[in-house]
Amino acid sequence: MYAPPNPLQGLAYDPAYLADFLHTISGPIVLVGHSYGGAVITDAATGDPQVKALVYVDAFAPAQGQTLAQLLASYPGSCAVPANLNVVPVPGAPAALATPTSSRACSPAAWPTACPPRRHMCSPLPSGQ
């Protein structure tokens, strides 16, 4: 198992960084992403035949090329809207990158403790990717 760092430089950089790391590994790869890391693994896996599955753990799971803003807009009523978010700077990252956190009060169902057991998602890649 490998756990490469996420440089937290934004979606224009982070997936490419991870993709470069993946090219150093031989054999089948399963990528796991949490939160923003879900968007990173989605983009990093694109076109890599060694990546066999993507696992999203309480993470953004965008379609290839879909921005996080587009993903959030596709779910009306989402709790992840500016009014419900507290944006916290990431130490050592560019000023434009921050971690949004939300209040439990905005939607208790959005939190893992409110989800029924076994409500997990593992997304195999479509054939040809």
C-alpha positions as CSV (number, residue, x, y, z in Angstrom):
1,M,0.0,0.0,0.0
2,Y,1.2,3.5,-0.8
3,A,-0.1,6.8,0.6
4,P,1.3,9.6,-1.5
5,P,0.9,13.1,-0.2
6,N,-1.7,15.4,-1.7
7,P,0.2,18.7,-2.4
8,L,-3.1,20.7,-2.1
9,Q,-2.3,23.0,-4.9
10,G,-5.7,22.8,-6.6
11,L,-7.3,20.6,-9.3
12,A,-5.1,22.0,-12.0
13,Y,-2.0,20.4,-10.3
14,D,-2.9,17.8,-7.7
15,P,-4.3,15.1,-10.1
16,A,-1.2,15.4,-12.4
17,Y,1.1,15.0,-9.4
18,L,-0.8,11.8,-8.3
19,A,-0.8,10.5,-11.9
20,D,2.9,10.9,-12.1
21,F,3.3,8.9,-8.9
22,L,1.0,6.2,-10.3
23,H,3.3,5.7,-13.2
24,T,6.0,4.5,-10.8
25,I,3.8,1.6,-9.6
26,S,3.4,-1.7,-11.5
27,G,0.3,-3.8,-11.3
28,P,-3.3,-3.1,-10.5
29,I,-4.1,0.1,-8.6
30,V,-7.1,0.9,-6.4
31,L,-7.3,4.6,-5.5
32,V,-9.1,5.9,-2.3
33,G,-10.0,9.5,-1.8
34,H,-11.6,11.4,1.0
35,S,-13.4,14.8,0.6
36,Y,-11.5,16.8,-2.0
37,G,-9.3,13.8,-2.6
38,G,-12.2,12.2,-4.4
39,A,-11.9,14.8,-7.2
40,V,-8.2,14.3,-7.2
41,I,-8.3,10.5,-7.7
42,T,-11.1,10.9,-10.4
43,D,-8.9,13.1,-12.6
44,A,-5.6,11.2,-11.8
45,A,-7.1,7.9,-12.8
46,T,-8.2,9.1,-16.2
47,G,-6.5,7.1,-19.0
48,D,-4.4,4.9,-16.6
49,P,-5.1,1.3,-17.5
50,Q,-3.6,0.1,-14.2
51,V,-6.3,1.9,-12.1
52,K,-9.0,-0.8,-11.6
53,A,-11.2,1.0,-9.0
54,L,-11.9,4.3,-7.3
55,V,-13.1,4.3,-3.7
56,Y,-14.8,7.5,-2.4
57,V,-14.9,7.8,1.4
58,D,-17.2,10.7,2.2
59,A,-15.8,12.4,-0.9
60,F,-16.6,14.4,-4.0
61,A,-17.1,11.9,-6.9
62,P,-17.2,14.1,-10.0
63,A,-17.5,12.8,-13.5
64,Q,-14.4,13.1,-15.6
65,G,-13.7,16.8,-16.3
66,Q,-16.6,18.0,-14.0
67,T,-15.7,20.8,-11.6
68,L,-16.7,20.7,-8.0
69,A,-18.9,23.7,-8.5
70,Q,-20.7,21.8,-11.3
71,L,-21.0,18.7,-9.2
72,L,-22.6,20.7,-6.3
73,A,-24.9,22.6,-8.6
74,S,-26.2,19.2,-10.0
75,Y,-27.7,18.4,-6.5
76,P,-30.3,21.1,-5.7
77,G,-30.8,21.4,-1.9
78,S,-27.2,20.4,-1.2
79,C,-25.9,21.5,2.2
80,A,-22.5,22.4,0.6
81,V,-23.4,26.0,-0.4
82,P,-21.5,29.1,0.6
83,A,-24.1,30.1,3.3
84,N,-23.4,26.8,5.1
85,L,-19.7,26.7,4.7
86,N,-16.8,27.9,6.9
87,V,-13.7,28.2,4.7
88,V,-10.5,27.4,6.6
89,P,-7.1,28.1,5.0
90,V,-4.8,25.1,4.5
91,P,-1.4,25.7,6.2
92,G,1.3,25.8,3.5
93,A,-1.1,25.9,0.6
94,P,-1.7,28.8,-1.8
95,A,-4.1,31.4,-0.4
96,A,-6.8,30.4,-3.0
97,L,-7.0,26.9,-1.6
98,A,-8.9,26.3,1.6
99,T,-10.9,23.6,3.3
100,P,-14.6,24.2,3.5
101,T,-16.3,22.8,6.5
102,S,-20.1,22.8,7.1
103,S,-22.3,22.8,10.2
104,R,-24.1,19.7,11.3
105,A,-27.1,21.8,11.7
106,C,-27.4,22.4,8.0
107,S,-28.4,18.8,7.2
108,P,-27.9,16.0,9.7
109,A,-28.5,13.4,6.9
110,A,-25.4,14.7,5.2
111,W,-23.2,13.3,8.0
112,P,-21.9,9.7,8.0
113,T,-23.4,9.0,11.5
114,A,-26.8,9.6,10.0
115,C,-26.3,7.2,7.1
116,P,-27.6,3.6,7.4
117,P,-24.9,0.9,7.7
118,R,-23.5,-0.5,4.5
119,R,-24.1,2.8,2.6
120,H,-20.8,2.9,0.9
121,M,-19.8,3.3,-2.7
122,C,-17.0,1.7,-4.6
123,S,-16.9,2.7,-8.2
124,P,-15.2,0.4,-10.8
125,L,-13.9,2.3,-13.8
126,P,-15.8,1.9,-17.0
127,S,-14.2,-0.5,-19.4
128,G,-11.6,1.0,-21.6
129,Q,-10.2,3.3,-18.9
